[in-house]
Amino acid sequence: MKTPLVVTTIGLFYLLHQDWWHWHSARPLAFGFLPVGLWYHALYTLAAALLMAALVRWCWPADLGSDE
Amino acid sequence: MIPALFVLGYLAIVLYIGIFAFRRSRGQSEDFFLAGRSLGPWVFLLSLFGSHMTAFAILGSSGHAFNFGIVTYGLMASSSALVVPLCLLFVGTRLWSAGKRFGLITPVQIFRDRWECGHIGTLIFCLQAALLVPYIIIGVIGGGTTLSVLSGGWIPFWLGGLIVALVVMSYVFFGGMRGTAWVNTFQTVLFLGFGAIAVTLISQGMGGFVAVTERLLQNPQTASLLTREKFSLTTFLGYTFNPLSAIAFPHIAIFCLTARKVTQFKRTVIFYPLCLLLIWLPCVYLGVAANQATDVPALAAKIEAKAATGRPVPGDDVMLQLLGRYAPVWVAGLLGAGIMAAVMASDSQILALSTMFTEDIFAFYGGKQRFGETAQIATGRLFVVLVTAFAYFTALNAKVAIFDLAVQYAFAGYAAMAPLFVAALCWRGSTKWGALAATLFVAASTVALYLLPRGFTIAGFAPVVPMTLISAALVWGVSLLTPKPSAATIERYFPPASV
């Protein structure tokens, strides 16, 4: 159950990277100066850090044996 | 000239760090090549990140954004923010584990052990080494150019390149991996710390962020740079394959073996995207903003040339030109040192090549047994000197464009080698014949790519996409049809509890 869920989540996240919406538009601007294509991907990068934190928490490869 | 003095001061500091690391060395090969597998969590994160971010992250990204707009960030940074940490989490940790449990130092040693092969490992070494050399040469060229630009031509290219080559060679020679890791940590902190300050100051100098964006939007020639219409969605998707190269880069794979504990990957995996954001977002924004810095003569000439020809122009000096015009001298100096830090990522590449040669060739073919461990380390150091000298003299006589091109193809080659790492460490069924098939394919397709016209695509995708997919299919298909390594070896890598 866990593996399909992880693969689906990562797959969905990968799809979210291909943001064809707003492809030809600079607006709306974030903070009055960041074009949408830039702030979307900046937010995506922050979300990637959160995804990694979740993967580290719940999908850490436990088969690697001892830490030392 | 003053920024160049800051850079020279910075070079003196990194030299001292290398010598300080030398004092901590214990004279064993594992200590010289892997810092005794002793790096702590923050040094591991910052040094691994620093060694991955080459000159392209700073100079190349702003140059690319200058020509193509904000798409640069999505093409390279946010795709890396997903793919690189995933590679580190699922493959890097397994590399660390195999290296630690079986006392292995290089990826090729792991392949040889895992697939019970000898000469196939040598072939993989040759491919990895051949793909790495252009990066080292580009690093030396970047160092010479940066010092020359920052000093206003007072330090000529040949002298700048020589100074950078000598400093890098010295701290790698003396400090080995410990010196390289400490220097990379220092470099990353420097750039992360002063990058944000410099961006704010440059933007203020240009009239503030909001005014800069509004002026770009109002100019029909620059408005499209704030969208992504210069790239197709297919190309955008294809670029997500490039970050797979991270795990196949010898210097990154070897860095994975330096962590003291496997749990140190946790912090690296989580913070990697944040470090990318901090470096790439300002560089891309400033690269785009440079399109309305017409009061800088060098930039005005580039903008004019772009408008006249409709083609991209060389943009690697865009950031340096903005610094020179808008940042106070002390910030320009500090950030110049930070840029130099990124340019000098060739240190870990030189060390990786030396480590691979001494372990995968010298030791494997009997040198260590015959001459001992001290001779092995001496060979590693000699190799560092020879590689640096070769890179410097090639850089003096080379056309930058040739190596720029080679690096692009090497990128695709490394990405297409990633399936080898996944197969070796995550799949019990992989075999040396599958690895051989993929290696030969990657070598042949990288050479073919070099000979084909630039911009060649397959069904709209960059060559890296089919190369990676075919390489993965070859490892899988050929492995299914060929005999497996012994059950004992498979059980060592995949203990029953892990299945």
Contacts between the chains, C-beta under 8 A, distances in Angstrom:
chain1	res1	chain2	res2	distance
A	10	B	82	8.0
A	10	B	86	6.9
A	13	B	82	6.3
A	14	B	82	6.7
A	14	B	240	7.1
A	17	B	74	7.3
A	17	B	78	6.3
A	17	B	79	6.2
A	17	B	82	6.5
A	17	B	240	6.4
A	18	B	233	6.6
A	18	B	236	6.7
A	18	B	237	5.7
A	19	B	74	7.8
A	20	B	233	5.5
A	22	B	227	8.0
A	23	B	227	6.9
A	23	B	228	5.5
A	23	B	229	6.6
A	23	B	233	7.2
A	24	B	227	5.3
A	24	B	228	7.8
A	24	B	229	5.1
A	25	B	227	6.0
A	26	B	217	6.2
A	26	B	223	6.9
A	26	B	226	3.7
A	26	B	227	5.3
A	29	B	213	6.5
A	31	B	209	7.4
A	32	B	209	7.4
A	32	B	210	4.5
A	32	B	213	7.4
A	33	B	209	4.0
A	33	B	210	4.8
A	33	B	212	6.9
A	33	B	213	4.1
A	34	B	213	7.7
A	34	B	285	7.6
A	35	B	70	5.6
A	35	B	213	7.3
A	35	B	226	4.2
A	35	B	227	7.0
A	37	B	70	5.1
A	37	B	71	7.0
A	37	B	74	6.8
A	37	B	226	7.5
A	37	B	227	6.2
A	37	B	228	5.0
A	38	B	70	4.5
A	38	B	73	5.8
A	38	B	226	7.9
A	38	B	281	7.4
A	38	B	284	7.1
A	38	B	285	7.0
A	41	B	73	5.2
A	41	B	74	4.5
A	41	B	77	7.2
A	41	B	78	4.1
A	42	B	73	7.5
A	42	B	78	7.8
A	42	B	277	6.2
A	42	B	281	5.6
A	44	B	78	4.9
A	44	B	81	7.2
A	45	B	77	6.7
A	45	B	78	5.1
A	45	B	81	4.4
A	45	B	273	4.9
A	45	B	274	7.5
A	45	B	276	6.2
A	45	B	277	4.5
A	46	B	273	7.3
A	46	B	274	7.5
A	46	B	277	6.9
A	48	B	78	7.3
A	48	B	81	4.2
A	48	B	82	5.0
A	48	B	85	7.1
A	48	B	273	4.2
A	49	B	81	7.5
A	49	B	270	5.9
A	49	B	271	7.1
A	49	B	272	7.9
A	49	B	273	4.2
A	49	B	274	5.2
A	51	B	82	7.7
A	52	B	85	4.8
A	52	B	86	8.0
A	52	B	89	7.1
A	52	B	269	4.9
A	52	B	270	4.8
A	52	B	272	7.3
A	52	B	273	6.6
A	53	B	270	4.9
A	55	B	86	7.8
A	55	B	89	6.1
A	55	B	269	7.4
A	56	B	89	7.0
A	56	B	266	4.8
A	56	B	269	5.7
A	56	B	270	6.1
A	59	B	89	7.8
A	60	B	266	7.4
A	61	B	89	7.6
A	61	B	90	6.8
A	61	B	93	5.6
A	61	B	94	6.9
A	63	B	494	8.0
A	63	B	495	7.2
A	63	B	497	6.8
A	63	B	498	3.2
A	64	B	93	5.9
A	64	B	94	6.9
A	64	B	96	8.0
A	64	B	97	4.4
A	64	B	262	5.6
A	65	B	97	6.5
A	65	B	101	7.1
A	65	B	495	7.8
A	67	B	261	4.7
A	67	B	262	5.7
A	67	B	263	5.5
A	68	B	261	6.7
